[in-house]
Amino acid sequence: MSFMATSTRSIPAFVVAGLSLVLAVATGVAWLGQPLRLVHLLTIIGLGMITGVSWMQAVLRARQERSSRTGGPAA
């Protein structure tokens, strides 16, 4: 795996991904010990999906910036 340098334009995308991950974990920890309800399950699934999508967008943005900087395809 090669090192992926991030520029200042892709850093906010990684911050959003990190914040959504922290929010998902904090929500799950806050609900420990409570009875599982459908709204809890759907919320955790939704927060996990938001985390995954924001992470992939951040990675894609970083790869696009790296490929535009080097002039070649990002592999």
N, C-alpha and C positions, 0 to 999 in steps of 0.2 A: 504494500500500500504506500503510495507516495504522499508526501507532505503537501497539504493544500494551504497555501498562503491566502489569507483573507484580506480584502481591502476594506477601507472605511465604508464603502457602500454596502457590503454584505454583512457587516457586523450587526446592524439593527435587526436583520432577519434572524440571526442566531440568538439575539437577545429575546426576540418574541418567542422563538422555539423554547428557550430555556425557561422563560416565564410561564409558558403554557404547561411545561413539564412540572414545574414547581407547584402550579395551581392544581394540577391533576393529583399529584402526590399528597399535597396538603388536604385536599378534599377527601381523598380516600382515608387518610389517617384520622381526620376529624370524624369520619363515620364509623370507625372501628368500634365494635361492641354494640352498635345499634342494629335493630332488625333490618334485613335487606328488603328494600322496597323497589318497585319498578322504577321510580324516579331516580333513585340512587344508582341503579344499574345503568340506566340510560345516560345519566350525567357523566358517570365515569367512562363509559364507552365514547361519548361525545368528546370529552376532554382528551381522551387518548387519541381519537382521530384528529382533533385539532393539532395536537402535539406532533403527530406523524406528518401531517400535511405541511405544517410550518417548518419542520426540520428539513423535509425534502425540498421545499422552496428555497430555503437558505443554502442548502448544498448545491442546488442547480444554479442559483444566482452566483455563488462563489466559483463554480466551474465555468460559467459563461464569462465572468470577468477574467478568469485566468486564461481562457482560450482567446479572448479578444486581446489580451495583453501580449500573449506570445504569438498570436496569429495562426495557431494550429488548432486542431480539434481537441476537446477535453476528453481524454480516455480514462 
